[in-house]
Amino acid sequence: MTIMARLYANENFPLPVVEELRRLGHDVLTTLDAGNAGKVISDEAVLAFAVALKRILITLNRKHFIRLHSSNCDHHGIVVCTIDPAFGAQARRIHEALDTSGPLEGKLIRVNRPE
């Protein structure tokens, strides 16, 4: 059975992927939805916002959030993705990763574009 996730999409995350994740049943809050777009918010503050809302952070900003995860696992999950112009396929890979990862509390998962 698929467990639908509560996600917070970082500002650089593609809207078509967000829309497909929503179609797949996930609750996705974007930076724009939250009123945080264009505010140049630090990565630490982005993660703290996701934590406060008990949401899994989803981002293309892999390097910085992998580093943040390494120094602090006190979060509801981080999904780092590679850039993929095949938005529907990317959303389905994220959906599958969320479905098969078990509880994401304190975990980081990587969803990479196929080679």
CORGIJO-V875352 format. One record per residue. PSI is psi in whole degrees, -180 to 180 (* if undefined). OMEGA is omega in whole degrees, -180 to 180 (NA if undefined). D_CENTER is the distance of its C-alpha to the mean C-alpha in Angstrom with 1 decimal. Layout:
PSI|OMEGA|D_CENTER + PSI|OMEGA|D_CENTER
This chain:
137|-179|20.7 + 132|176|17.1 + 120|180|15.2 + 138|-173|13.0 + 153|171|9.9 + 114|-173|9.3 + 152|170|5.8 + 116|-178|5.8 + 122|178|5.1 + 159|-172|6.9 + -34|-177|10.4 + 3|-174|10.7 + 133|-174|8.2 + 128|180|10.9 + -38|178|12.1 + -32|177|13.7 + -42|177|10.6 + -47|-178|9.5 + -40|179|13.1 + -39|177|13.3 + -39|176|10.6 + -43|179|12.6 + -33|178|15.7 + -2|174|14.7 + 3|-179|14.7 + 149|176|11.2 + 103|-176|11.2 + 120|174|8.8 + 128|178|9.8 + 165|176|9.7 + -39|178|11.2 + -47|178|14.4 + -38|-175|14.6 + -4|-179|14.5 + 20|-177|17.2 + 5|-177|15.6 + 140|175|15.8 + 15|-177|18.2 + 2|180|18.8 + 58|-179|18.0 + 136|-179|16.1 + 156|178|15.9 + -39|178|12.8 + -42|180|14.4 + -35|176|14.7 + -47|180|11.1 + -42|179|10.2 + -38|178|13.4 + -46|178|12.6 + -42|179|9.5 + -45|-179|12.0 + -32|180|14.8 + 1|-178|13.2 + 47|-180|12.3 + 152|174|8.7 + 130|178|5.8 + 133|177|3.8 + 130|-170|1.0 + 158|169|4.8 + -9|-178|8.2 + 69|-170|9.9 + -53|-173|10.4 + -49|-176|13.8 + -40|-177|13.3 + -26|171|10.4 + -42|178|12.2 + -45|179|15.2 + -41|178|13.9 + -40|-179|13.0 + -33|-178|16.5 + -13|-178|18.2 + 109|180|16.5 + 13|-179|15.1 + 75|180|15.5 + 176|-177|12.0 + 8|179|10.5 + 147|176|8.2 + 131|175|5.9 + 115|178|4.6 + 135|-175|6.5 + 152|170|8.0 + 157|177|11.5 + 134|-180|12.8 + 114|180|14.3 + -11|176|16.6 + 78|-170|16.8 + -44|180|14.1 + -44|179|15.2 + -39|179|15.4 + -44|179|11.9 + -40|179|10.7 + -37|176|13.2 + -41|177|12.3 + -46|179|8.7 + -46|180|10.8 + -42|179|13.3 + -41|178|11.3 + -38|-177|10.1 + -31|-174|13.7 + -4|-174|15.3 + -12|-174|13.6 + -168|180|15.3 + 135|-177|14.3 + 0|180|11.2 + 117|178|13.0 + 7|-178|13.4 + 156|171|11.9 + 130|174|9.9 + 151|-179|9.5 + 133|176|9.9 + 106|-175|9.9 + 149|175|12.8 + 136|178|14.9 + 148|-179|18.2 + *|NA|21.2
